[in-house]
Amino acid sequence: MDKVWNEMYTAAKAVLQERQISKYVSCGQVSAAVLSGSGKIYTGVCIDTCSTLGICAERNAIFNMITNGEQIIKKVFTILPDGKPGAPCGACRELMVQLMPDSYKDIEIMMDYENGRIVTLGELTPEWWITY
């Protein structure tokens, strides 16, 4: 396994801490690590609310990256509530496509950490509306 994927797993695992913030807000059931164009790893957790104000872990990590002056995504590692990696949801995919319309297909997504199965966002999202 690539050293960077191991670092991303460790970073995502470190912030995966489910907790109840208030009777309306919980967080940390899902975590994500994003590798930026500069090679820095940014993390985020999901934040769930009783209304539509929540955010996915992947978008949280991407917004963290953008806040720190970067906008190129190379790799994404998401840890789901069962402790295994998984694919970003449609909203997260949409954000990545809009951020990188000319190169989003190259973003690597960890699907199975134990077996080293990696897919590209282009494989998950082959024909997105923005590409036409």
Number of C-alpha atoms within 10 A of each C-alpha: 10 7 8 14 18 13 14 24 21 12 20 25 18 12 17 23 13 16 12 13 12 9 8 10 15 17 22 21 21 27 32 34 30 31 25 19 13 11 13 13 23 23 28 27 26 23 22 19 16 10 8 7 9 15 17 23 29 31 23 23 24 29 17 17 22 14 10 10 9 15 17 21 23 19 24 31 30 28 26 19 14 9 13 15 22 20 20 25 11 11 13 18 20 17 15 23 22 14 15 15 14 11 15 22 19 16 20 20 24 23 21 15 17 9 8 12 11 15 18 19 22 18 13 15 15 11 11 14 9 10 10 5
